[in-house]
Amino acid sequence: MNLVQPKRIGMVCRGEDEDVLVLKRLIECLDKRVEVILDEEIAYKLKKPGMKIEEMDVDFLICIGGDGTILRVLHSLKSPIPVLGINMGAIGFLAEVQPENAVSTLSGLLGGFEMERRERLSVEVKGEMEKMPYAMNEVVVITPKPGKMLHLAIFVDDDELERLRADGVIFATPTGSTAYAMSAGGPIVDPEVNAAIIVPIAPFKLSARPTVVDISREISLDLMGMKDAELVIDGQFYREIGKEDRISITRGEPAFFVKIRDKHFLKLQDKLRSEEEK
């Protein structure tokens, strides 16, 4: 077991009052023990020096907020810096640490921490040079007009998997299998599995079902017919795609998280149960 002992820790905060209180407690905990680098937006609010997320060179990065905060940070990073999420959101599948445990958890990590690798997906529109962010949770191709279905063809390594009409389709990572894909009827997949999950959204076809494929294979989608669609990555990045465009989805660069506990399915049960009890 190789532990990394942190010397520089970055911090990103959503900026709401309760989040800032947690941030201040963590800064106080780390005072004179390691160097703290603040995201420039929250640094401005606190009247402290700060740095853009993409310019940070730190051992790990603390994200105080919900899963959306973590996804935005992962899209901004230029290199794979490990992330630790403090959950100030609703469920927080990516943000593992509850705010009341933030100081004690961080103190324990100062002696050394392990990293956990998570697969991401790379997406491109064939024939275009635009660089899009890697998908931590999912890539979604969806109709921009509710009630108007798309006509789609899905291929795996150039072999046709499915041709259907639907509101759209989700291409998820195992990490993202507990996000939009789960809501659309997809399976929950262990993050240790090297897979991509294909989940049609409201398909007009009885035989259309979620499919799990090896993440090393290329998945392609052809947008057929005369309707445009919207491509969404992790609910953060949006762009239009035109009729007759082909989307290619392949294995992307992995993301890394600070490892807190091994029991993924126990954590999953806790998260889902807490949501049901609300």
ZIKA-V730951 format. One record per helix or strand. SS is the DSSP state (H for helix, E for strand). FROM is the first residue (numbers start at 1). LEN is the number of residues. If there is no record, write none. Layout:
BEGIN
<<SS/FROM/LEN> <SS/FROM/LEN>>
END
This chain:
BEGIN
<<E/4/1> <E/8/6> <H/17/14> <E/35/5> <H/40/7> <E/51/1> <H/53/3> <E/60/6> <H/67/10> <E/82/6> <E/97/2> <H/99/11> <E/113/1> <E/115/4> <E/121/5> <E/135/1> <E/138/5> <E/150/7> <E/159/8> <E/168/6> <H/175/4> <H/180/4> <E/195/7> <E/211/4> <E/219/6> <E/229/5> <E/237/5> <E/246/6> <E/255/4> <H/264/13>>
END
